[in-house]
Amino acid sequence: MGLADDIAVVSVADAVRASVSYDQLRALNGSLYWLETRPDAGGVATLTRWRRDEGTRDVSPVGFDVTNDVHAYGGGSFVIADGTLWCVGAGGLYRTRRHGDELELVSPVSMGDLTAGDGELLAVRETERGDELVAMPLTGTPRQRTLIASRGFLSAPRPGPGLLAWSAWSERDMPWDACELWVAPYSSQGHIESPSKVAGGRGESAVEPRWGPDGALYFVSDRDGWWNLFRWDGHEVEAVAPIAGECAAEPWELGYTSYDFLGDDRIVMAVQEGPRHRLVVIDPRGAVRPVDLPYTSIKPYLATQGTTVALIGSSPTAAPQVALVHLAHDNPRVEVLAKSEHAELSGARVSTPTELRVQVAGGREVLALMYPPTDSTADWRAPVIVRAHPGPTASCLLRLDWQAQFFTSRGFAVVDVDYLGSTGYGRAFRESLYGRWGLDDVDDCTAVATHLLAAGQAIPGQIFIRGASAGGHTALHAVSRNGPFAAATAVSAIVDPDRWAETVPRFQRAHAMRLRGGAGRVQATALQRPVLFIHGTADNVAVVEDVRRLTDQLAARDVTHRLLLLSGVGHYVATSAAAGTALEAELAHYRTVVMAAANG
């Protein structure tokens, strides 16, 4: 299929500039705060504030990266308490100086999940020996004291009425495998004594504790197969609103808030069902009412004020944006506060996806989102890029991705696959890839590609697989066997699960151990198709040495490949300053294969 002459391609600069990431949304005293990561501005996370009377403005210093490395992926990197900004960046914990916006270093130690407690700051501090929940006064000398210490992991210190709640899991588990919820008496300058477990443990993940306005402790648990909302009144635990969907995100980062409390005794919550999210409101009797919104993807950061909720939402025609949803009346009103699309893209035509369901071995069904070439007709036929998401516990997201549009505007189709192990389908589906990594995920991606070939939409010899992180491992194994893929792109790829278990940050070691036992290490002798490797030299999740070793072996065997090293870039390439370089290299990689097939 060729592009029509009047179709404008999405430029590298526009695709990168529009790939802004919004995260860690919080509300306080009529203001909203969030982190904005702009690839065209160095890829640093900037703290942004919105007020009704002044709009949006950056409040962190230019070039200051508001981020932390607790549990490798960070989260909860800032809090506003008594008018003072506390945030984490390179060098440790900072706060604004009195009567100014300048930051001063408070502690040289990185912390995460910052929370305002009873006159003091609460946070999670990580060392190689384990985790600590620490506290320090909001005024005066910021002397740290340890509230709780564990050889495992801690998160979500949430102060309530004379109590502190927190989450904990062992070094043998990931928080989505087994996570416990604890409470104990708490007061400023006091000690944590006589803790008691509320929920969670082996076979149950209890996450996102929050104290409700009724004094009860709310949390999300998957004890019944889905992450659903529960309530503890100090004596018993009861389900708030059973839903056949995920009411929490897989907790890769600290500080998620998948639900919050409205000022009229209702609860607002984001629910994921497959690749789709929806917003629901739960009344005091437990009745669930869906909220009609223009969004199909909602990040796990809800922030309420009165009867409004701020969220980060997106759809197939709108990239992630910060919006206020007014819920006082039956007809919700949406007010967009920030969006990544700039003037050059305001009139751009985009490819919108259709859901594709393909049967795989054993009668199981795999779901994929298929983005045809931009402005193509119903009988389109094109080169296809199959994308394996990271995680592998992540999922496809039904939202506008300008980096995907970069390819669809150039005549490619892009297909995102929710392979076995993805979130959004319940606990059993999420756990099914343990011990099968590099096998069942590859089978699912291959089944989708084979379906598109049989349907006459994919062009033989011009179907590619692309994956990042864990998805990179999937992509590499997909071209290590006979199959439909003509080439692969592996971004920040995990090459050897055994080596990865030794080099991965402490938080993810349990994940590496559970995933092992599938296809195993990617062997240079098995790779059968050209591969483009894209890797950041500062990647601490999937270290670059493993990729270097594999590409050296490929070079010795004279196998077609390219290694693009991105200096100073970490694990996340798509939101880094080098995102444009990576996109251009990927496009050139596919075009080389397409030209070779056409001339062959």
N, C-alpha and C positions, 0 to 999 in steps of 0.2 A: 504494500500500500504506500502511495506517495502522499506527501503533504500537499494540501491546496496552496496555491501561490500566495494567497492572502493571509496565511497562518503565520503569525509572528512567533518566533521561538522565544523561549524564556532564557535570557542570557545568564551566564554564570554569575555575574555581579548581582542581578536581580534575584536569582534563586537563593544566593547566600544572604543577601541583605534581608530577604523576607523570612529567613529561617531563624527568627528570634524565638528564644525559649523563655517562657514565663513560669516562675516557680515560687513556692513558699509564700503564698498569699496570706496576709493577715489583716485583721481589722482592729482599730483602736480609736476610740473617741471621735468618731466621724471621719477618720482618715483610713485609707487603705495603703498597705505596703506590700511590695512584691519584689522578687529578683528578676532582672531582665538580662539575659545573656545574648549579646549581639555579635554574631560572627564577624561582621564587617568593622567592628570596633575592638578587635583584639580578643574576642571570645571571653572577656571577663564578666562575672556576674555583678551587675550594678543594682544597688538598692534604690527603688523608685517609690515615690509617694504620690498619692492622689488625694486631693481635697476638693470639695465642691466649689470653694471660692477661688482656687488657684490652679485647678487642673493637675497635670502630672509634672513632676520634676525629679531629677536625680538628687539623692541626699547623701550618697556615699562619695568619697573623693574620686576624682577622675583617675581611672586606671587601677583602682583598688578592687581586688577580686574578693567579693564576699562569699566565702566558701570554707568548708572544713573537710578533713579527710577521715573523720571518725567512721569506723566500719567501712572504709575505702570510698564509699559513695556519698558520705556527708548527709546534709539535711539539717534543718533547724538552725541555720547559721546566723540568725539575728533575732532580737526581741527589743521592743520598746518598753521601758519601765520607768515610771515617774518622769517622763519627758526625756529620758536619756536613751540613746541608741547603744546597745551592746551588740557587737558582731564579731565574727571570726574571719580572719584572713591570713595571708602569709605572715608568719611570725607569732601567731597566737590569738588571744582574746583582746579586743579593743572596746573602748567606750568613748563617747563624745565628751570633750572637756566641758566643764561648766561654762555656760554663757557662750557657746560656740559650736561650730560643726566639725572642728578639727578632732581627729581621733588620737587617743593616747593608748599605748600598750598597757594592758592590765596584767596579763599573764602570758608567758612565752609558750604555753601549752595549748594545742588545738583542742577544741571542745565542740560538741554538737547538741542538738535538741534543746537549745536555750529556752528557758521558761522562767517567767517571773513568779516567785513564790511569796511567802509571808515575809516581805521586807528584804528578800534576798533573791539572788539569781541562782537557778538550778540548771544543771547541765550534765551531759555525759562526757566523761573523759576516758580515753582508751590508751592502754599500754600493751606491750607484748605479754604481760602477766595477766591481763584481764581488763575488766571495765570497772569504773567507779561512778556513782552518782555524787556530784560535788555541789556545794553551796557556798556562796560568798555574799556579804552584805551589799545592798544596792547603794549605800552611802558610806562614806568614810573609807578606811583602809580595806581594800578588797582581799581580805585574808580567806583563803580557801579552807574548807573542812570537808572531809569525806563522810557522806551519809551511809552509803552502802558500797561494798566491794564484792566482786565476783570474778571467778576464774573464767566464767562464760561471758555473756553479753547482757547489757542493760539498755533500756530506752524508755522514752515517754514518762519522765518524772512529772506528774500532774498533781499539784496541791489541791486539796478539797477542804471541806469543813473539819478541820482538826486532823486530817488524814493526808497521807501521801500515797498515790497510786503509781505503779511503774510496771513495766514489762521486763521479763527475763527469759533467756534461753541458754542452753548449754553450748559448749564449744563443739559438740557433736551434731548440732542441729542448725538449720536455717530457721529464721523466725516464722516462715510459712509452713515449716514441718512440725515444730513443737515449740510453743511459746506460752509462758505462764504470766498471769496477772496477779500482782501482789498489792497489799495495802498495809499501812502501819501508821500509828499515831505520829503526828508531825507538828512541830512549831519552830519558829525561827530560833536559831541557836540551840535547839534541842537535839537529841540523838534519836535515831531510828531504832526502836526496840519492839520485840514481839510481833514481827510481820506475820501475816496470814495470807494464804493463797486463796484467791477468789475463783479462778478458772484457769484452764489451759493445762498443758502437759503432753505426754506422749499421745500422738494421734489427734491433737487439738492445737490450733493456733489461735490464741486470744490476743488481739492487737488493738491499737488506737483507743486506750482508755481516756475518758473525759467525764468530768463531774457535771451533772445536769443541774439546772436551776432548782430542781426538786430535792437536791442533796444526795441523789442516788448516783452510783457510778455506772456509766454506760461503757460498753466495749463491743468489739466485733469478734465473733468466734465462728470457726468452721466445724464445730462439733457435729453438725448435722449434714456436712458435705458441702455447704456453701458458706462463705463469710457473711453472717447475718448479725443484726444488731441485738444485743442483750442488755439487761439492766439488773444491777445488784443493789438491793435496798438496805444492805447491812446484814441481812439474814439469808435471803434466798436469791437465786438467779432465775430470771424469767426472760423468755423471748419477747422482744418488742413488736416485731413485725416480720414473720417468716416470709422470705422471698426466694424464689428459685433463680438467684443471681448473686453475683459477688458484690457485697456492700463495702468492700475495702480493696485497695490495690495491694499487689504483692509488695511487702515492705522492704524494698531495696534501699530506701533512704529513710532518714529520721524525720519526724515532724509531720507525717501525713494527717490530714483531717478530712476524711471521706464523708463526715456528717457534722452537723452543728445544730444549735438550738436557736429557734426563732423567739422573738419577744412575746408571742401569743400562745406559748406552751406547745407549739408544734416543733417537729424535728424535720430538717431538710437533709437529704442524703443522695449521694450519687450511686447508681447501681450499674454494674457492667454485666451484659449478657452477650457472650461472644465478642465480636468486634465493636459492639454498640454500647454506649452509655446513655442513661436517662436520669433525669432528676425526679425525685419523688418527695412528697411531703407526708409525714405521718402525724395524725392527730392524736390527742391524749388517749383515745380509746384503742389505738393501734390500727386504725383504718389507713390504708395507703392510697394516696392519690397522685397520679403522674402529673408532672408539670410540662405543659406544651412549650417546648423551646426549639430554637433553630439549630441546636447543637446535637451532634451524635457522638462526641468524645468530650469527656470532662476529666480534668486532672484531679488528683486527690487532695485538693486544697480548697475547701469551702470556708468562707468567713462571713458570719452573719452580723448584722446590726439592725435591731428592731425586727421588722418584717421584710427586710431585704437580705439577699445572700449574694456575695461576690464570688465569682468562679472564673476558672480558666477553661473556656469552651472552644470547640471548633467543629467543623462540619466538612463535607466534601467540597464545599465552595468557599469555605472560610478557614484560613489557618488559625492556630491558637490565638485567642484574644481574651483580654480581661474585661469582664462585664458585670454589671449590677443587675440582678433580677428582683423586681419588686413583686412581692407575693401577698400584699395586703388584700387584694381582690381576686376574684375567680379568674380573671384574665391577666396573666402575668405580663409585666412590661420589662423589656430588656434594654439596658442602656450600656453601650459599648464605651469603655474607658481607654483602652489601648489595643492596637492591632499592629501586626507586622507588615501587612501589605502597604506599600508606598504608592505614590501617584503613578509611577511607571507601570504598575501592575493592576491598577484599578479597573482597566478595561480588558484585561487579558482573558482570553477564553481558556477554560481548564477542562481536563479530562475528569469525569466523575465515574466512580466505580460501580460495578454490579457485583452482587454476591454470587460466588460460584461454589457449588457443593459437589464434591467428587467422592465416589465410593473407593475405598481402599481395601486391602486384604482383611479378611475377618469380618466383613460387613460394616466396618466403621466408616464414618463420613468425615472428610476433612473440608473445612471452610476456607475460602480464599476470597480476597478482594481484587477484582480485575479492573485495571485502569486501561482502557483502550487508547490508541493514539489520539491526540487531541483533534476534535472535529472529524473523526472518522465516521464512515457509514456503517450500517449494521453488518455488512459482509466484509469487514476489515480483515486484512491478513498482514502480519507485521513481524519483525523481530521482537522477541519477548524477553523481559528481565524478570525472573522469579526471585523474590526477596525472602530470605529466611531471617526473621526478627531475632534480636539478641535475647539473652536471658539464661537458658531457654524458657524461663517462666514469664517472659513478657508476652505481648500479643499484638496482632494487627490492630490498627486504630483507624476508625472510619473518619478521617479528617484530611483536609487539604495539606499536602506535603509539596512545597515548591521544588524540592530537589527531585521528587518523582516527576513533577510537571516539566522539569528541565529535560527529561528523557521523552515523555509523551509528546511534547511539542516538537520533537525531532523525529517522530515517526515510530518510536518504540511503544510497545505495550508494557505495563508494569503490573506484576501480580504479587500481592502479599499473602503469605500462607500462614494460617494458624495451625501449625503442626502439633502433633502429640506433645504434651508438656506445657502448652500455653495456658495462661490465666484467662478466666472468663467462662470456663466450662465446668467448674467444680473441682474439689480437692482430688478426687480419684483421677481425673484427666490430667491434672497438673503433675501428679506423682508418677504417671505411667511411663515417663521417659527415663526414670532412674534405672541405671544399668543397661539402657537401650540407646544411649546418645550416639549419634552418628549412624544409626540404623533406621529406626522408625521415623525420625524426623526427615531423613533423606528419602525414605519411601514415600512420605506424604508430599514432599516437594516434587519428587519424580512423577507421582500420580497426577498432580496438577498439570505438569508440563506435558505428559503423555496425552492427557485429555485435550489440551489445547491443540496439540498436533493432530489428533484424530478428528477434531472439529474443524480442521482446516484454517485455524486462526493463526497459529504459530508457524513460522517458516522453518522447515527442516534445516539444520545446520546453523540456525540463527536464534537459538534459544539459550539463554544464559542464566546462571544462578549467582546470586550475590548475597552475602551475609556479613554481619558485623558481630564481633565478639563470639559468643556461643554460636550465632548464626554463621560466622565465618568457618567454624569447625564443620558445621553442616554442609556449607558450600564446598569445602575442600573434599569431604568424603563423597559428595555427589559426583565429582569429576574423577574420583578414584575407582569408579566402576563403570561398566558399560551402561550407557543411558542416553537420554535425549539432549544433555547439555553440551554445548559447543565450547564453552569457556566459563571461567569463574572469576569473581572478584571477592577477595577475602580482606575485610577491613578489621583491624585490631583483633585478628583471629587467634583462637586458642588452637594450638597445633597438637600438643601432647597432653592428654588429661592427667597422666601420672606426674609429669614434670610440673604441670600447672598446679596440682595439689600441693607441691612443695614450694612454689614461688608466689602463689596467689596471696593477697592480703589475708590476714587472720580471719576476718569476717566470713570469707567465702570458702574457707578450707573444707567445711562440712559439705558444702554444695559440690565441690570438686570430687569429694570422696563418694558421694551418692550417685553422681552421674557416671562414674567410671564403670568399666565392664562392658561397654558397648563395642563400637567399632575400633576404639583405641586410638593410638597415635597415627597421624597422617604420614604415610610412607611415601618418600620421593619416588620409589620404584612403582608405586601404584597410580600416581597421578597421570591421567591420560589426555588432558586438555590444557590449553594455555591458561595460565593463572596470573592475575594481577594482585599483588599483595600491597596493601596500604597500611602503614603502621607508624604510630607516633613513637619517637625515641624516648619520651617520658612516660610511657604507658606502664603503670604499676600494677594493673590488673592482669594483663596478658603481656608478659615481658617480651621485648623485641628480640632477645637472643634466640628464642625458640624459632622465630620466623627466619632469622638470619641463618640458622643452622639448616633449616629445610631448603632455603633458596640456594645455599652453597651446594647442597647435594643435588639439586635440580640442575645447577650450572655444570657440575661435573658430569652429568648424564646428558647435557645438551638439550634439556627439555625447555620448551618455550615458556618464559615467565618474565615478570618484571617486579622488582621490589621498589616501591616508592616510600622512602623514609621521610617523615615529617618532623623536622627538628623542633624539640621542645613541646610537642603535642602529646597530650595524654590519651586516655582510653576513648574519649568522645571526639571523634573526628568531625562529625556533621555540624557541630556548633563551635568548632575551633576556628582560629584565624586562617587555617589552611584548608577550610572546607572547599573553596573554589578550586584549588590545585587538585584536590582529590576528585572532584566532579569531572574536571577536564580530562584527567588521566583515565577515569572509568569510561567516559564516552569514547576516547581514542582507542581504548582496549576493545570495546565492542565493534567499533567501526572497522578496525583492522580485520577482525574475524569475519564480519559481514562482507567486506571487499574480497577477502580470500575465498569465501564461499561462492560469491558471484562470479569470480574469475576462474573458479575450479571446474 
